[in-house]
Amino acid sequence: MKVLFDCRYTRIGRHDGISRFTAGLVAALAELHPVTMMISDTRQLAMLPNLPWVLGPSPTGLTEPFVSLFINKFGPDVVYTPMQTMGPWGRRFGLVTTLHDLIYFTNRTPPRNLPWPVRIIWRLYHLSLAPQRGLLRSADENVAVSETTRQLMIKNRLTPHPITIVSDAVDEPAAVRTALSETRTLVYMGSFMPYKNVDLLARAMHLLPEYTLHLLSRAGDADRARLERLAPQNSLVFHNGVSDDEYHELLSTATALVTASRNEGFGLPVLESMAVGTPVVVSDIPVFKEIGGDAAVYFDPSRPQSMATAVRTIEEAGEWMRRSERSVAQAAGFRWRHSAAALLVVLTRVNTTRRRD
């Protein structure tokens, strides 16, 4: 079985969520079965494992609806893409697509890194679920990154195909925490889009005067100014992007990772924090319950007081260590090897079915 893995969504220089999902999953899959990566820019190779590769077109270009015609020349038996937007027309291979979430159908602000013609098409695409249904149904099978997303796919009748969970994951950490640092710090890793609800974190800092909140992602000037107005003076630290090493160093000393997001398809920073033993204080939404289990501390994402109370919970005697140990155990169920094994079953089934038909 010749497997082609679509790695064209890999970021250059620094991973985002889809990029990290791509790199982690393709590396683990390659340990189970030969795989060829398809990239769109050779600079992406620095962020990917050392595997065979071919060069394809940009996934955000206007030719994407017809990309299968281009892929046919590589002769794959089955193609896996970590997105759901690969144009299926004219394909002569098995296709497995991925849905991470339905967030942008209710939060229609497009990602800022897209060129403006694609941003226009992106907005039109998200006005209705019809294009989503068409693309998902045109594949042979679909995967979802969480049970939460799978249930949304079923509820909205997006596909008649089997939906397999191939979850986001983390590598086993080199070390886990064994003690709480004296410095009171909270860490937030994520964007500043409205559904992320970062404003609530800023407001809650009035109720946590001894803490500082470290905001790790790049923030625009407007976002930074707004959050600084909402929070007490000197309570926010803007990092404007961090390397992986800096990220892990901050996690290894933080009191907790926090997020007040109202909607997520998964929530990889939550899992990354738990894996190293840093407790998480998160909004009470289904996907965080799925990831965090009884290790996380939950709060009402509409009430700053609820968030502050949740942080205070882990200050109780012995509670931080209990939450840390539970976090490590919970995160151990989300490893890339588990996700790759689940994906290989899907790819094999698609290939077998197409050969039989």
Rosetta blueprint (number, residue, H / E / L):
1 M L
2 K L
3 V E
4 L E
5 F E
6 D E
7 C L
8 R L
9 Y L
10 T L
11 R L
12 I L
13 G L
14 R L
15 H L
16 D L
17 G H
18 I H
19 S H
20 R H
21 F H
22 T H
23 A H
24 G H
25 L H
26 V H
27 A H
28 A H
29 L H
30 A H
31 E L
32 L L
33 H L
34 P L
35 V L
36 T E
37 M E
38 M E
39 I E
40 S L
41 D L
42 T H
43 R H
44 Q H
45 L H
46 A H
47 M H
48 L L
49 P L
50 N L
51 L L
52 P L
53 W E
54 V E
55 L E
56 G L
57 P L
58 S L
59 P L
60 T L
61 G L
62 L L
63 T L
64 E H
65 P H
66 F H
67 V H
68 S H
69 L H
70 F H
71 I H
72 N H
73 K H
74 F H
75 G L
76 P L
77 D L
78 V E
79 V E
80 Y E
81 T L
82 P L
83 M L
84 Q L
85 T L
86 M L
87 G L
88 P L
89 W L
90 G L
91 R L
92 R L
93 F L
94 G E
95 L E
96 V E
97 T E
98 T E
99 L E
100 H L
101 D L
102 L L
103 I H
104 Y H
105 F H
106 T L
107 N L
108 R L
109 T L
110 P L
111 P L
112 R L
113 N L
114 L L
115 P L
116 W H
117 P H
118 V H
119 R H
120 I H
121 I H
122 W H
123 R H
124 L H
125 Y H
126 H L
127 L L
128 S L
129 L L
130 A H
131 P H
132 Q H
133 R H
134 G H
135 L H
136 L H
137 R H
138 S H
139 A L
140 D L
141 E E
142 N E
143 V E
144 A E
145 V L
146 S L
147 E H
148 T H
149 T H
150 R H
151 Q H
152 L H
153 M H
154 I H
155 K H
156 N L
157 R L
158 L L
159 T L
160 P L
161 H L
162 P L
163 I E
164 T E
165 I E
166 V L
167 S L
168 D L
169 A L
170 V E
171 D L
172 E L
173 P L
174 A L
175 A L
176 V L
177 R L
178 T L
179 A L
180 L L
181 S L
182 E L
183 T L
184 R L
185 T E
186 L E
187 V E
188 Y E
189 M L
190 G L
191 S L
192 F L
193 M L
194 P H
195 Y H
196 K H
197 N L
198 V H
199 D H
200 L H
201 L H
202 A H
203 R H
204 A H
205 M H
206 H H
207 L H
208 L L
209 P L
210 E L
211 Y L
212 T E
213 L E
214 H E
215 L E
216 L L
217 S L
218 R L
219 A L
220 G L
221 D H
222 A H
223 D H
224 R H
225 A H
226 R H
227 L H
228 E H
229 R H
230 L H
231 A L
232 P L
233 Q L
234 N L
235 S L
236 L E
237 V E
238 F E
239 H L
240 N L
241 G L
242 V L
243 S L
244 D H
245 D H
246 E H
247 Y H
248 H H
249 E H
250 L H
251 L H
252 S H
253 T H
254 A L
255 T L
256 A E
257 L E
258 V E
259 T E
260 A L
261 S L
262 R L
263 N L
264 E L
265 G L
266 F L
267 G L
268 L H
269 P H
270 V H
271 L H
272 E H
273 S H
274 M H
275 A H
276 V L
277 G L
278 T L
279 P L
280 V E
281 V E
282 V E
283 S E
284 D L
285 I L
286 P H
287 V H
288 F H
289 K H
290 E H
291 I H
292 G H
293 G L
294 D L
295 A L
296 A L
297 V E
298 Y E
299 F E
300 D L
301 P L
302 S L
303 R L
304 P H
305 Q H
306 S H
307 M H
308 A H
309 T H
310 A H
311 V H
312 R H
313 T H
314 I L
315 E L
316 E L
317 A L
318 G L
319 E H
320 W H
321 M H
322 R H
323 R H
324 S H
325 E H
326 R H
327 S H
328 V H
329 A H
330 Q H
331 A H
332 A L
333 G L
334 F L
335 R E
336 W H
337 R H
338 H H
339 S H
340 A H
341 A H
342 A H
343 L H
344 L H
345 V H
346 V H
347 L H
348 T H
349 R H
350 V H
351 N H
352 T H
353 T H
354 R H
355 R H
356 R H
357 D L
